[in-house]
């Protein structure tokens, strides 16, 4: 159990109007993993994420962080939120201070850290996300990509073990997507577990080690990207598109060519096509 960072056990949540948002969700997130939770809009991704650090209390089942069940008392929740940081889909839900440095300082100050330590964390966190020099800017005057990076810096400054990001690349241009993914890869290399939600297949294909597919409040599949993305029936059921690489290989197979449709990356697909050329 020591290598499990976060786990849900038969987690269910029903809204006051009777809508079942989550149904017996069982997920294990191990230390150092890069996880994607995929599903169409309305699948329950944001609701699930709000359980991961105690923002929402389950109707039944529970969440464990490093083997400890989340207890809904102020001091206990504060401990959980030091370990599990959440970056919301819309940075405007997270950024509220007059300046970038005050926004990033908010979390560390709530931890009761000394002023010098808070200053150090602001500097290091902004440096890590490529936003040094923006300390005195107003967050709402920044671009969407810059706001996203400041929101990530605010969580990084808390030094969590796990970072949860709801649609981290939504609304960003390709350069913004690459910058955010680079930041997440670097944080992961330093030992942080990263969990993202997305229905951007190409981005998840680039990022995730393991994928959970959430549909109608239930986990209907889990596996590595080769297992998930090569299963066209699963993707169809979950209203997700296959990556363009998968589509190419399936088209070749339908034309009678001998290719492995389990290949996913651009390099793997290129190799498959080169093999076809060599064999002909």
C-alpha positions as CSV (number, residue, x, y, z in Angstrom):
1,X,0.0,0.0,0.0
2,X,3.0,2.3,0.6
3,X,3.2,3.3,-3.1
4,X,-0.5,4.2,-3.4
5,X,-0.9,8.0,-3.2
6,X,-4.7,8.2,-3.6
7,X,-7.5,5.7,-3.8
8,X,-11.3,5.8,-4.1
9,X,-13.2,2.9,-2.6
10,X,-16.8,2.3,-3.9
11,X,-17.1,6.1,-4.2
12,X,-20.6,7.3,-5.0
13,X,-22.2,10.7,-5.1
14,X,-25.8,11.7,-5.6
15,X,-27.0,15.3,-6.0
16,X,-29.9,16.7,-4.0
17,X,-32.2,16.3,-7.0
18,X,-31.4,12.6,-7.1
19,X,-28.9,12.7,-10.0
20,X,-26.3,10.0,-9.6
21,X,-23.1,11.7,-10.6
22,X,-20.7,8.9,-9.5
23,X,-21.4,5.2,-9.0
24,X,-19.0,2.9,-7.2
25,X,-15.9,4.4,-8.5
26,X,-12.7,2.5,-7.6
27,X,-9.4,4.2,-8.7
28,X,-5.8,3.7,-7.5
29,X,-3.2,6.4,-8.2
30,X,0.3,5.3,-7.4
31,X,3.3,7.5,-6.6
32,X,4.9,9.1,-9.7
33,X,2.1,8.1,-12.1
34,X,0.8,10.3,-14.9
35,X,-2.9,9.5,-15.0
36,X,-5.7,10.8,-17.4
37,X,-9.4,10.4,-16.6
38,X,-11.3,10.7,-19.8
39,X,-14.9,10.9,-20.6
40,X,-17.5,13.1,-22.4
41,X,-19.0,16.2,-20.9
42,X,-21.3,15.2,-18.0
43,X,-19.5,12.0,-17.3
44,X,-18.7,13.1,-13.8
45,X,-15.0,14.1,-14.1
46,X,-15.2,17.4,-12.2
47,X,-17.4,15.9,-9.5
48,X,-14.9,13.1,-9.1
49,X,-12.0,15.5,-8.8
50,X,-13.8,17.5,-6.1
51,X,-13.8,14.4,-3.9
52,X,-10.0,13.9,-4.3
53,X,-9.1,16.6,-1.7
54,X,-12.3,16.8,0.3
55,X,-14.1,19.6,-1.5
56,X,-17.1,17.3,-1.8
57,X,-18.2,14.6,0.7
58,X,-19.2,11.3,-0.9
59,X,-22.8,10.0,-0.5
60,X,-21.2,6.5,0.1
61,X,-17.8,5.0,-0.2
62,X,-14.7,7.1,0.6
63,X,-11.3,8.5,-0.6
64,X,-8.0,7.6,1.0
65,X,-4.8,9.7,0.7
66,X,-1.7,7.7,1.5
67,X,-3.8,5.1,3.2
68,X,-5.7,7.5,5.4
69,X,-9.4,8.0,4.9
70,X,-10.4,11.6,4.3
71,X,-12.2,12.9,7.5
72,X,-14.4,15.9,7.0
73,X,-13.1,18.1,9.8
74,X,-11.2,21.4,9.2
75,X,-7.8,20.4,10.5
76,X,-7.9,17.0,8.7
77,X,-9.0,18.6,5.4
78,X,-6.1,21.1,5.7
79,X,-3.7,18.2,5.9
80,X,-5.3,16.5,2.9
81,X,-5.1,19.8,0.8
82,X,-1.4,20.1,1.6
83,X,-0.9,16.7,-0.1
84,X,-3.5,17.0,-2.9
85,X,-3.6,20.2,-4.9
86,X,-6.4,20.9,-7.5
87,X,-6.1,23.3,-10.5
88,X,-9.6,24.1,-11.7
89,X,-10.5,24.2,-15.4
90,X,-11.2,27.9,-15.4
91,X,-8.3,29.9,-13.8
92,X,-10.9,32.6,-12.9
93,X,-12.2,30.1,-10.3
94,X,-8.8,30.1,-8.7
95,X,-7.2,33.5,-9.2
96,X,-8.7,36.3,-7.1
97,X,-5.8,38.4,-5.6
98,X,-4.8,41.8,-7.1
99,X,-1.3,40.6,-8.1
100,X,0.2,37.3,-9.3
101,X,2.6,37.2,-6.2
102,X,-0.3,37.6,-3.8
103,X,-2.2,34.8,-5.6
104,X,0.7,32.4,-5.4
105,X,1.3,33.4,-1.7
106,X,-2.2,32.5,-0.6
107,X,-1.7,28.8,-0.2
108,X,1.7,28.9,1.6
109,X,0.4,31.7,3.9
110,X,-2.6,29.5,4.9
111,X,-0.1,26.8,5.9
112,X,1.3,29.3,8.4
113,X,4.8,29.5,6.8
114,X,7.3,32.1,7.7
115,X,7.4,35.2,5.4
116,X,10.9,34.3,4.0
117,X,9.7,30.8,3.1
118,X,6.6,32.2,1.4
119,X,8.8,34.6,-0.7
120,X,11.1,31.7,-1.6
121,X,8.1,29.5,-2.7
122,X,6.6,32.4,-4.8
123,X,10.0,32.8,-6.6
124,X,10.6,29.1,-7.1
125,X,7.0,28.3,-8.2
126,X,6.8,31.2,-10.8
127,X,10.2,30.2,-12.1
128,X,9.1,26.6,-12.5
129,X,6.1,27.6,-14.7
130,X,8.0,30.2,-16.7
131,X,6.2,33.2,-15.1
132,X,9.1,35.0,-13.4
133,X,8.9,38.8,-13.8
134,X,5.1,38.7,-13.6
135,X,4.9,39.0,-9.8
136,X,3.3,42.5,-9.8
137,X,0.9,41.9,-12.8
138,X,-2.8,41.7,-12.3
139,X,-3.9,38.0,-13.0
140,X,-6.9,39.1,-15.0
141,X,-4.8,41.1,-17.5
142,X,-2.9,37.9,-18.4
143,X,-3.6,35.6,-21.4
144,X,-5.5,32.3,-20.8
145,X,-2.3,30.3,-20.9
146,X,-0.5,32.6,-18.5
147,X,-3.4,32.5,-16.1
148,X,-3.3,28.7,-16.2
149,X,0.4,28.7,-15.4
150,X,-0.1,31.1,-12.5
151,X,-2.9,28.8,-11.2
152,X,-0.5,25.9,-11.4
153,X,2.2,27.9,-9.6
154,X,-0.2,28.6,-6.8
155,X,-0.7,24.9,-6.2
156,X,3.1,24.1,-6.7
157,X,3.8,26.6,-3.9
158,X,1.9,24.3,-1.5
159,X,4.3,21.5,-2.4
160,X,1.7,18.8,-2.8
161,X,2.5,15.2,-3.5
162,X,-0.4,14.9,-6.0
163,X,-1.6,17.5,-8.5
164,X,-5.1,17.2,-9.9
165,X,-5.9,19.3,-13.1
166,X,-9.3,19.6,-14.5
167,X,-9.0,20.1,-18.3
168,X,-5.6,21.7,-18.0
169,X,-5.3,22.6,-21.7
170,X,-8.9,23.7,-22.4
171,X,-9.0,26.9,-24.4
172,X,-5.2,27.1,-24.9
173,X,-3.5,27.5,-28.3
174,X,-1.0,24.7,-29.3
175,X,2.0,26.6,-27.8
176,X,0.1,27.0,-24.5
177,X,-0.7,23.3,-24.5
178,X,3.0,22.4,-25.0
179,X,4.0,24.8,-22.2
180,X,1.5,23.3,-19.7
181,X,2.5,19.7,-20.7
182,X,6.2,20.6,-20.2
183,X,5.5,22.0,-16.7
184,X,3.5,18.8,-15.8
185,X,6.3,16.5,-17.1
186,X,8.9,18.4,-15.1
187,X,6.8,18.2,-11.9
188,X,6.3,14.5,-12.5
189,X,10.1,14.0,-13.0
190,X,10.5,15.6,-9.6
191,X,8.3,12.9,-8.1
192,X,4.8,14.5,-8.1
193,X,1.9,12.3,-9.2
194,X,-0.2,14.1,-11.9
195,X,-3.9,13.4,-12.6
196,X,-5.6,15.2,-15.4
197,X,-9.1,15.1,-16.9
198,X,-9.6,15.7,-20.6
199,X,-11.4,14.6,-23.7
200,X,-8.5,15.8,-25.8
201,X,-7.3,12.5,-27.1
202,X,-4.2,13.8,-28.8
203,X,-3.0,15.6,-25.7
204,X,-3.7,12.5,-23.5
205,X,-1.9,10.3,-26.0
206,X,1.2,12.5,-25.6
207,X,0.9,12.8,-21.7
208,X,-0.6,9.9,-19.8
209,X,0.9,6.6,-18.6
210,X,-2.5,5.2,-17.6
211,X,-6.1,6.1,-18.5
212,X,-9.4,5.6,-16.7
213,X,-12.5,6.0,-18.9
214,X,-15.4,7.5,-17.0
215,X,-18.9,7.3,-18.6
216,X,-22.2,8.2,-16.9
217,X,-20.6,8.2,-13.5
218,X,-18.9,4.8,-13.8
219,X,-15.4,3.7,-14.7
220,X,-16.0,1.5,-17.7
221,X,-12.3,0.8,-18.6
222,X,-8.7,1.3,-17.4
223,X,-5.4,0.6,-19.0
224,X,-2.4,2.1,-20.8
225,X,-3.0,4.2,-23.9
226,X,-2.4,1.4,-26.3
227,X,-5.1,-0.7,-24.6
228,X,-7.6,2.2,-24.4
229,X,-7.0,4.0,-27.7
230,X,-6.9,0.8,-29.9
231,X,-10.3,-0.2,-28.6
232,X,-12.6,1.5,-31.1
233,X,-15.8,0.0,-29.6
234,X,-14.9,1.4,-26.2
235,X,-14.1,4.9,-27.6
236,X,-17.4,4.8,-29.5
237,X,-19.4,3.9,-26.3
238,X,-17.6,6.6,-24.3
239,X,-18.2,9.2,-27.1
240,X,-14.5,9.7,-27.6
241,X,-12.6,10.0,-30.8
242,X,-9.7,7.7,-31.6
243,X,-6.3,9.4,-32.0
244,X,-5.5,10.1,-35.7
245,X,-2.7,7.5,-35.5
246,X,-5.2,4.8,-34.6
247,X,-7.6,6.0,-37.4
248,X,-4.7,5.7,-39.9
249,X,-3.9,2.1,-38.9
250,X,-7.5,1.0,-38.9
251,X,-8.0,2.4,-42.4
252,X,-4.9,0.5,-43.6
253,X,-6.2,-2.7,-42.0
254,X,-9.6,-2.3,-43.6
255,X,-7.8,-2.0,-46.9
256,X,-6.4,-5.5,-46.3
257,X,-2.9,-4.5,-45.1
258,X,-1.2,-6.3,-42.2
259,X,-0.7,-3.6,-39.5
260,X,-0.8,-3.7,-35.7
261,X,-3.7,-1.4,-34.7
262,X,-2.4,-1.5,-31.1
263,X,0.3,1.0,-32.0
264,X,-0.3,4.5,-30.9
265,X,2.6,7.0,-31.1
266,X,3.6,8.7,-34.3
267,X,7.0,6.9,-34.2
268,X,5.2,3.5,-33.8
269,X,2.8,4.2,-36.7
270,X,5.7,5.4,-38.9
271,X,7.5,2.2,-38.2
272,X,4.4,0.2,-39.1
273,X,4.1,2.1,-42.4
274,X,7.8,1.6,-43.2
275,X,7.5,-2.1,-42.6
276,X,4.6,-2.2,-45.2
277,X,6.8,-0.3,-47.7
278,X,9.8,-2.7,-47.1
279,X,7.5,-5.8,-47.4
280,X,6.3,-4.5,-50.8
